[in-house]
Amino acid sequence: MASQQDIRRRIRSVRNTRKITKAMELVSGAKLRKAQQRIERLRPFADSMHDLIAEAAGRAQRSAASEPLLQRREPNRTGLVVCTGDRGLAGAFNASVLRRSLDEARGYEGSGQELVWYAVGKRGAGSLRFRGRIPVEAWTGFTDSPLYADAEQIANRLIEEYVEERVDRVLLVYNHFDSPLVQTVVVEQLLPVPIDELEEITPHDLAQQGLLLFEPEEKDILPDLLRTAVETAIFRALLESTASEHGARMTAMRNASDNANDLIDRLTLAMNRARQAEITQEILEVVAGADALE
């Protein structure tokens, strides 16, 4: 049995760890509220972009058919963008994204496709390199609080890769924020821009449906709309991933604090038992010494 001194030393160590996990839980909770507000403000805008682009492409049917970001090719090379965090201590947040990405990769490689890897976050980039899947490019240092400029930087590279036909399709893999306790890994097509089968909208349709009016004409603004849609989709994925990371870390640190409390209770009980054993031993020694003197 460990001595009282050893148990006290371990209790102090666990208490110090509990202070750290409790502080990290509070910090992650504050960051989560800000990240949740950002993603809730962006979601309506991101959702409306699909309808806007579909309508503009439907009116500019001929121009849309030649738009590089809408052209679908036989997917021989698929680009996977893995969105993780720059830090750990967030439960299964990073591991779940990597696991899903590798599962997707095995499926595509099984069908004869070639995979091109891109990474967002130090954890994802490091894990992919460790597994021998070297990312073509990794973007790090901003996953804690991403900006739209970060999404623009990523979009510029991915659009360039797609337009120059270095990849035939680009997929995003990230954690979708459902709640602080629940994050769902999703795989979302980024390029070509996913819109339904285009149906040409005629002037009669415009008169009957009272659709939006575009200025300048649809064919002139469609390229900019498509680029904005790609940037918005990436920015949304970054914000979803950030909120998920803070939620996962807050939950993980709360569980760690609870486990520390349980461990302290068990160690305190063990220390009390050790103290009682020492007292009992001392009493036995006193009694034995008194018997020896009689």
FENBEL-V423319 format. One record per residue. N is the residue number from 1. RES is the residue in one small letter. OMEGA is omega in whole degrees, 0 to 359 (* if undefined). D_LAST is the distance of its C-alpha to the last C-alpha in Angstrom with 2 decimals. Layout:
[[N:RES:OMEGA:D_LAST] [N:RES:OMEGA:D_LAST]]
//
This chain:
[[1:m:179:33.30] [2:a:180:34.94] [3:s:179:33.02] [4:q:181:33.71] [5:q:179:35.78] [6:d:181:37.97] [7:i:178:38.57] [8:r:179:39.45] [9:r:179:41.87] [10:r:178:43.51] [11:i:178:43.85] [12:r:180:45.63] [13:s:180:47.92] [14:v:178:48.84] [15:r:177:49.51] [16:n:177:51.83] [17:t:180:53.62] [18:r:177:53.99] [19:k:181:55.67] [20:i:182:58.18] [21:t:178:58.96] [22:k:178:59.35] [23:a:179:61.73] [24:m:177:63.72] [25:e:180:63.99] [26:l:179:65.46] [27:v:180:67.86] [28:s:178:69.03] [29:g:178:69.54] [30:a:179:71.79] [31:k:180:73.74] [32:l:180:74.07] [33:r:178:75.80] [34:k:180:78.36] [35:a:179:78.92] [36:q:177:79.31] [37:q:181:81.93] [38:r:183:83.85] [39:i:179:83.99] [40:e:176:84.95] [41:r:184:87.85] [42:l:187:89.02] [43:r:179:88.91] [44:p:179:92.05] [45:f:180:94.03] [46:a:180:92.92] [47:d:182:93.74] [48:s:180:97.20] [49:m:181:98.07] [50:h:181:98.49] [51:d:181:101.06] [52:l:181:102.89] [53:i:179:103.22] [54:a:180:104.24] [55:e:180:107.00] [56:a:180:108.22] [57:a:179:108.24] [58:g:179:110.04] [59:r:181:112.80] [60:a:188:113.09] [61:q:184:113.07] [62:r:179:115.01] [63:s:181:113.11] [64:a:182:109.75] [65:a:182:110.67] [66:s:180:110.89] [67:e:182:107.80] [68:p:185:105.41] [69:l:177:102.27] [70:l:185:103.54] [71:q:179:104.76] [72:r:179:102.77] [73:r:175:102.61] [74:e:188:101.29] [75:p:174:97.61] [76:n:178:97.17] [77:r:181:94.82] [78:t:176:92.36] [79:g:178:90.56] [80:l:177:87.05] [81:v:184:85.78] [82:v:183:81.98] [83:c:176:80.72] [84:t:178:77.06] [85:g:176:75.14] [86:d:183:74.39] [87:r:178:70.64] [88:g:181:67.93] [89:l:180:64.93] [90:a:179:67.25] [91:g:183:65.88] [92:a:185:68.50] [93:f:182:71.43] [94:n:184:72.56] [95:a:182:71.49] [96:s:178:73.45] [97:v:180:76.67] [98:l:180:76.29] [99:r:180:75.52] [100:r:180:78.61] [101:s:180:80.76] [102:l:176:79.79] [103:d:178:80.45] [104:e:182:83.89] [105:a:180:84.55] [106:r:178:83.81] [107:g:180:86.22] [108:y:179:89.02] [109:e:177:88.48] [110:g:179:88.58] [111:s:175:92.07] [112:g:180:93.24] [113:q:176:92.99] [114:e:182:91.85] [115:l:173:89.19] [116:v:188:89.40] [117:w:172:86.21] [118:y:185:85.91] [119:a:171:82.63] [120:v:181:81.76] [121:g:183:78.33] [122:k:182:76.18] [123:r:180:73.88] [124:g:180:76.77] [125:a:181:78.51] [126:g:180:75.40] [127:s:179:74.52] [128:l:178:78.10] [129:r:179:78.26] [130:f:181:74.99] [131:r:178:76.58] [132:g:178:79.73] [133:r:189:81.90] [134:i:178:83.12] [135:p:174:84.54] [136:v:176:88.09] [137:e:179:87.02] [138:a:178:83.87] [139:w:185:83.84] [140:t:172:80.60] [141:g:183:79.28] [142:f:187:80.51] [143:t:180:78.77] [144:d:179:76.59] [145:s:185:79.74] [146:p:177:82.97] [147:l:179:86.39] [148:y:178:89.76] [149:a:177:90.72] [150:d:177:88.00] [151:a:178:89.55] [152:e:180:92.98] [153:q:179:91.76] [154:i:182:90.36] [155:a:181:93.47] [156:n:181:95.84] [157:r:182:94.24] [158:l:177:94.03] [159:i:177:97.61] [160:e:180:98.80] [161:e:183:97.04] [162:y:182:98.61] [163:v:180:102.11] [164:e:173:102.28] [165:e:171:101.16] [166:r:170:98.07] [167:v:180:96.35] [168:d:180:97.98] [169:r:179:95.40] [170:v:180:92.49] [171:l:175:89.48] [172:l:175:86.79] [173:v:183:83.21] [174:y:177:81.01] [175:n:175:78.54] [176:h:183:80.29] [177:f:175:78.39] [178:d:179:77.93] [179:s:178:74.93] [180:p:181:71.82] [181:l:187:70.08] [182:v:172:73.00] [183:q:185:75.09] [184:t:177:77.60] [185:v:180:78.90] [186:v:174:82.70] [187:v:188:85.38] [188:e:177:88.56] [189:q:179:91.90] [190:l:180:93.01] [191:l:355:96.13] [192:p:182:98.71] [193:v:187:98.46] [194:p:171:97.71] [195:i:182:100.42] [196:d:177:102.01] [197:e:186:105.30] [198:l:173:107.85] [199:e:184:110.56] [200:e:179:113.50] [201:i:184:114.04] [202:t:175:117.71] [203:p:177:119.44] [204:h:178:119.88] [205:d:180:116.08] [206:l:182:115.65] [207:a:183:118.06] [208:q:189:116.50] [209:q:181:112.81] [210:g:184:112.94] [211:l:183:110.70] [212:l:174:109.65] [213:l:182:112.19] [214:f:176:111.48] [215:e:1:112.89] [216:p:186:113.70] [217:e:185:114.44] [218:e:183:111.78] [219:k:180:112.73] [220:d:184:112.33] [221:i:183:108.87] [222:l:179:107.38] [223:p:179:106.10] [224:d:178:104.28] [225:l:181:102.90] [226:l:178:101.54] [227:r:178:99.83] [228:t:179:98.35] [229:a:179:97.11] [230:v:179:95.29] [231:e:180:93.73] [232:t:179:92.71] [233:a:178:91.14] [234:i:180:89.08] [235:f:178:88.09] [236:r:179:87.05] [237:a:179:84.91] [238:l:180:83.27] [239:l:177:82.49] [240:e:180:81.23] [241:s:179:78.99] [242:t:179:77.70] [243:a:178:76.87] [244:s:180:75.18] [245:e:180:73.12] [246:h:178:71.87] [247:g:180:71.14] [248:a:180:69.25] [249:r:178:67.25] [250:m:179:66.40] [251:t:180:65.18] [252:a:180:63.22] [253:m:176:61.50] [254:r:177:60.69] [255:n:179:59.10] [256:a:178:57.17] [257:s:178:55.88] [258:d:178:54.85] [259:n:177:53.04] [260:a:177:51.26] [261:n:179:50.10] [262:d:181:48.75] [263:l:177:46.98] [264:i:178:45.41] [265:d:180:44.14] [266:r:179:42.59] [267:l:178:41.02] [268:t:177:39.63] [269:l:178:38.03] [270:a:179:36.59] [271:m:178:35.25] [272:n:178:33.55] [273:r:178:31.96] [274:a:178:30.79] [275:r:179:29.32] [276:q:179:27.47] [277:a:179:26.18] [278:e:179:24.92] [279:i:179:23.20] [280:t:180:21.59] [281:q:179:20.47] [282:e:179:18.95] [283:i:179:17.04] [284:l:180:15.74] [285:e:178:14.71] [286:v:180:12.87] [287:v:181:11.04] [288:a:179:10.36] [289:g:179:9.12] [290:a:179:6.70] [291:d:181:5.43] [292:a:181:5.63] [293:l:182:3.85] [294:e:*:0.00]]
//
